[in-house]
Amino acid sequence: MTTLLRIDASARKTRSLTRALGDRFIACWLAVEPAANVVFRDVGTAPPPIVTEDWIAAVFCDADKRTAEQSALLRTSDALIDELARADIIVMATPMYNYGMPAALKAWVDQVVRIGKTFTFDLARGDRPLEPIMDGKTLVMLTSSGEFGFGAGGPNAGSNHLTPHIETVSKYLGVETVRHIGIEYQEFGDDRFAASKAAAEAAVPDLVAALASRKRLRRPETSLD
Ligand SMILES: Cc1cc2nc3c(=O)[nH]c(=O)nc-3n(C[C@H](O)[C@H](O)[C@H](O)COP(=O)(O)O)c2cc1C
């Protein structure tokens, strides 16, 4: 059985394009695999706390030496990491805010990318001392932006600090495969927006079919699990 972790980062509860893409992705997946397990983590409306000096001290303290207060400080991080660990596919529905990810999503990243939990650090590895602990996950980024041309070679590619940033940190989420569907031109509200939205909507079932069949091929012993 596939476990999907759906993360929503839009601050908008209504009229959100990324939430609509997320709904579509989950509906398509459940049509293919009705028994799939879907975990919802809405950071857009309930952002995780940002990290503090006390939080960092608790992380770097040996687990058996932590005070009750330090353990309590890490409870959200522990829970979010447990959710991540169980996920086969991370469905990350996120807008572009100020050319990057919303602060709420960055807060989630900072809570889950944690030494000893999602990565190890060893200077014996030389200039690349960090190594992820988890592996084998697929990340689906469902994005929306008001402007356009953020893809490779596009006029605003250099201003895209959303998908490249997520891809960079995704290594420490145990991600090995990344897929992206995005809507652009939202602020223009013109034909280009309508076409971009329609293309993204059409791409979702195709992506679901491709990921589901790849999963079947990889693990032929059962139907989809
Ligand atoms: C606070 C904020 C910042 C934004 N910053 C950008 C930006 O830097 N570039 C851009 O193209 N669009 C930007 N937008 C537009 C959003 O990316 C766009 O409205 C998107 O559809 C929002 O996602 P949602 O529909 O899921 O809420 C911004 C919107 C908001 C509310």
The ligand as an SDF file (V2000), in Angstrom:
LIG
                    3D

 31 33  0  0  0  0  0  0  0  0999 V2000
    2.6230   36.7630   -0.3100 C   0  0  0  0  0  0  0  0  0  0  0  0
    2.6490   36.4170   -1.7800 C   0  0  0  0  0  0  0  0  0  0  0  0
    3.8380   36.4910   -2.4670 C   0  0  0  0  0  0  0  0  0  0  0  0
    3.8850   36.1630   -3.8210 C   0  0  0  0  0  0  0  0  0  0  0  0
    5.0760   36.2220   -4.4670 N   0  0  0  0  0  0  0  0  0  0  0  0
    5.1310   35.8720   -5.7800 C   0  0  0  0  0  0  0  0  0  0  0  0
    6.3720   35.8820   -6.4680 C   0  0  0  0  0  0  0  0  0  0  0  0
    7.4150   36.2160   -5.9480 O   0  0  0  0  0  0  0  0  0  0  0  0
    6.3630   35.5440   -7.7820 N   0  0  0  0  0  0  0  0  0  0  0  0
    5.2410   35.1380   -8.4260 C   0  0  0  0  0  0  0  0  0  0  0  0
    5.3110   34.7990   -9.5930 O   0  0  0  0  0  0  0  0  0  0  0  0
    4.0550   35.0990   -7.7780 N   0  0  0  0  0  0  0  0  0  0  0  0
    3.9780   35.4390   -6.4780 C   0  0  0  0  0  0  0  0  0  0  0  0
    2.7900   35.3870   -5.8100 N   0  0  0  0  0  0  0  0  0  0  0  0
    1.6080   34.8680   -6.5150 C   0  0  0  0  0  0  0  0  0  0  0  0
    1.3200   33.4330   -6.1020 C   0  0  0  0  0  0  0  0  0  0  0  0
    2.4180   32.5960   -6.3640 O   0  0  0  0  0  0  0  0  0  0  0  0
    0.0960   32.9290   -6.8360 C   0  0  0  0  0  0  0  0  0  0  0  0
   -1.0140   33.7400   -6.5000 O   0  0  0  0  0  0  0  0  0  0  0  0
   -0.2400   31.4840   -6.5350 C   0  0  0  0  0  0  0  0  0  0  0  0
   -1.3130   31.0900   -7.3410 O   0  0  0  0  0  0  0  0  0  0  0  0
   -0.5950   31.2960   -5.0600 C   0  0  0  0  0  0  0  0  0  0  0  0
   -0.8540   29.9360   -4.8040 O   0  0  0  0  0  0  0  0  0  0  0  0
   -2.3160   29.4670   -4.3270 P   0  0  0  0  0  0  0  0  0  0  0  0
   -3.2310   29.8250   -5.4810 O   0  0  0  0  0  0  0  0  0  0  0  0
   -2.2050   28.0350   -4.1120 O   0  0  0  0  0  0  0  0  0  0  0  0
   -2.6450   30.2370   -3.0950 O   0  0  0  0  0  0  0  0  0  0  0  0
    2.7120   35.7440   -4.4800 C   0  0  0  0  0  0  0  0  0  0  0  0
    1.5040   35.6950   -3.7670 C   0  0  0  0  0  0  0  0  0  0  0  0
    1.4650   36.0350   -2.4390 C   0  0  0  0  0  0  0  0  0  0  0  0
    0.1570   35.9620   -1.6970 C   0  0  0  0  0  0  0  0  0  0  0  0
  1  2  1  0
  2  3  1  0
  2 30  2  0
  3  4  2  0
  4  5  1  0
  4 28  1  0
  5  6  2  0
  6  7  1  0
  6 13  1  0
  7  8  2  0
  7  9  1  0
  9 10  1  0
 10 11  2  0
 10 12  1  0
 12 13  2  0
 13 14  1  0
 14 15  1  0
 14 28  1  0
 15 16  1  0
 16 17  1  0
 16 18  1  0
 18 19  1  0
 18 20  1  0
 20 21  1  0
 20 22  1  0
 22 23  1  0
 23 24  1  0
 24 25  2  0
 24 26  1  0
 24 27  1  0
 28 29  2  0
 29 30  1  0
 30 31  1  0
M  END
$$$$
